[in-house]
Amino acid sequence: MKTEEISMQKFIEKELNKDSRTKLDFRVFNRETKEFFDCEFNGNPQENVLVLSENSFFLNHGEPIPMDKLVIQRYIGVQDRNDRKICEGDYLLTNEGNWCGFVVFCDGTFMLVDPEGGYSAEPEWNKCEIISNICEMDGHTQEYVRDVGKGN
């Protein structure tokens, strides 16, 4: 192998073996109780455990909840300007002309999209502010987005 290929291989192996790769950080929204549960898996048992099997369910303090009652949202790895963890489904106010968008995972990366088809593939996440989450909008996303746009 060429020296460049060997150094690239070492770089990739190093990145794949980082401690952060063994840590999963997400939150779960319970549609029935309208509550969020923060979850983190780093190889140690946690209070909130996501069990993936044929009959997937989430254990909250030992109580099974069917997966169809839950929304799982991955932490994207950065915090907003108020140091809150940004997750999929969050509705963010950006520093891009006060534009707002939802956090989604698309084409291998996290980005912001709005209901009108606008998007930002590389927002300055740490300059954004979480103002809501799609789960909290309870099926009234269009009205919520419209009201936020009017300053309500």
Phi and psi in degrees as a GROMACS rama.xvg file:
@    title "Ramachandran Plot"
@    xaxis  label "Phi"
@    yaxis  label "Psi"
@TYPE xy
-71.7271  157.09  LYS-2
-58.2253  -40.9183  THR-3
-62.5939  -41.0388  GLU-4
-66.7481  -39.8969  GLU-5
-64.8855  -45.6691  ILE-6
-65.8751  -35.7428  SER-7
-65.2617  -42.7389  MET-8
-61.1731  -43.4142  GLN-9
-63.7634  -40.6756  LYS-10
-61.3551  -46.2515  PHE-11
-63.3888  -45.2579  ILE-12
-60.6057  -41.9768  GLU-13
-61.6583  -46.1144  LYS-14
-63.9408  -39.3968  GLU-15
-72.1456  -21.7854  LEU-16
-98.9013  6.47844  ASN-17
-60.606  147.091  LYS-18
-57.5128  -34.3814  ASP-19
-64.2953  -22.051  SER-20
-73.3461  -20.2298  ARG-21
-92.773  0.517133  THR-22
-108.348  125.925  LYS-23
-109.292  130.534  LEU-24
-129.251  123.852  ASP-25
-157.436  172.32  PHE-26
-131.157  157.31  ARG-27
-125.84  133.307  VAL-28
-105.141  126.073  PHE-29
-91.276  113.855  ASN-30
-64.3685  -28.3259  ARG-31
-77.0095  -47.0598  GLU-32
-91.6021  -9.96237  THR-33
61.253  35.635  LYS-34
-115.161  149.218  GLU-35
-99.2085  143.444  PHE-36
-120.924  124.073  PHE-37
-81.5379  135.761  ASP-38
-132.431  144.177  CYS-39
-145.815  134.384  GLU-40
-124.824  119.597  PHE-41
-131.523  30.6729  ASN-42
93.9581  -10.9712  GLY-43
-107.382  145.3  ASN-44
-59.2942  140.966  PRO-45
-121.567  166.744  GLN-46
-63.8951  -43.2393  GLU-47
-102.443  117.842  ASN-48
-124.387  131.677  VAL-49
-93.8617  120.705  LEU-50
-105.243  119.343  VAL-51
-104.78  115.035  LEU-52
-154.941  -171.873  SER-53
-59.0028  -39.6202  GLU-54
-107.484  67.5199  ASN-55
-58.7025  141.214  SER-56
-155.706  166.095  PHE-57
-109.955  130.984  PHE-58
-98.1947  120.305  LEU-59
-114.396  106.328  ASN-60
55.0612  36.4938  HIS-61
88.4243  -4.28967  GLY-62
-97.0015  119.837  GLU-63
-73.1233  141.483  PRO-64
-130.307  126.581  ILE-65
-59.954  142.804  PRO-66
-60.9146  -28.4385  MET-67
-69.0784  -9.29751  ASP-68
-95.8722  0.568431  LYS-69
-121.99  154.126  LEU-70
-125.263  120.41  VAL-71
-97.0395  128.767  ILE-72
-127.323  119.633  GLN-73
-75.4863  141.347  ARG-74
-73.6612  133.527  TYR-75
-87.5025  -4.2475  ILE-76
99.0829  2.57027  GLY-77
-138.163  161.775  VAL-78
-109.202  158.581  GLN-79
-80.1272  -174.395  ASP-80
-67.43  -14.5374  ARG-81
-100.402  13.242  ASN-82
65.4916  28.2165  ASP-83
-95.0599  140.528  ARG-84
-65.4538  130.1  LYS-85
-91.5046  129.986  ILE-86
-126.287  162.983  CYS-87
-53.1806  142.904  GLU-88
88.3333  -12.354  GLY-89
-68.0481  146.556  ASP-90
-106.1  117.014  TYR-91
-112.996  142.422  LEU-92
-92.7367  125.843  LEU-93
-100.796  175.479  THR-94
-94.0512  13.6878  ASN-95
-96.7401  70.8086  GLU-96
66.0392  34.8543  GLY-97
57.394  27.8525  ASN-98
-73.6345  144.525  TRP-99
-118.329  148.426  CYS-100
-157.715  163.525  GLY-101
-93.894  142.221  PHE-102
-79.8692  124.651  VAL-103
-134.89  159.512  VAL-104
-105.296  119.373  PHE-105
-146.106  135.103  CYS-106
52.1635  40.5041  ASP-107
81.0852  10.4901  GLY-108
-148.376  159.223  THR-109
-86.7413  139.774  PHE-110
-149.102  174.466  MET-111
-108.619  138.165  LEU-112
-134.537  153.532  VAL-113
-119.355  164.23  ASP-114
-62.2267  -19.5707  PRO-115
-88.9043  2.13333  GLU-116
98.3607  -0.304606  GLY-117
-73.4406  154.308  GLY-118
-153.662  161.396  TYR-119
-135.099  113.507  SER-120
-80.653  -21.6631  ALA-121
-137.763  63.2143  GLU-122
-69.5674  157.646  PRO-123
-84.2161  86.492  GLU-124
-52.2113  -43.6038  TRP-125
-71.9999  -5.42628  ASN-126
-104.862  -1.67723  LYS-127
-86.6545  166.561  CYS-128
-134.023  129.354  GLU-129
-71.6498  123.223  ILE-130
-113.175  -15.0634  ILE-131
-172.914  -172.721  SER-132
-142.627  146.927  ASN-133
-57.437  -31.6522  ILE-134
-67.3216  -34.6417  CYS-135
-71.7401  -16.8628  GLU-136
-80.3891  -13.1622  MET-137
49.3225  47.443  ASP-138
82.8445  3.16866  GLY-139
-113.412  40.3244  HIS-140
-58.9341  -48.243  THR-141
-60.5383  -44.0882  GLN-142
-64.6495  -41.7544  GLU-143
-62.2978  -48.0865  TYR-144
-60.6864  -42.1961  VAL-145
-62.883  -44.3136  ARG-146
-66.9161  -38.8683  ASP-147
-64.0782  -39.6273  VAL-148
-62.764  -29.4714  GLY-149
-87.5698  -2.98191  LYS-150
87.2654  13.1922  GLY-151
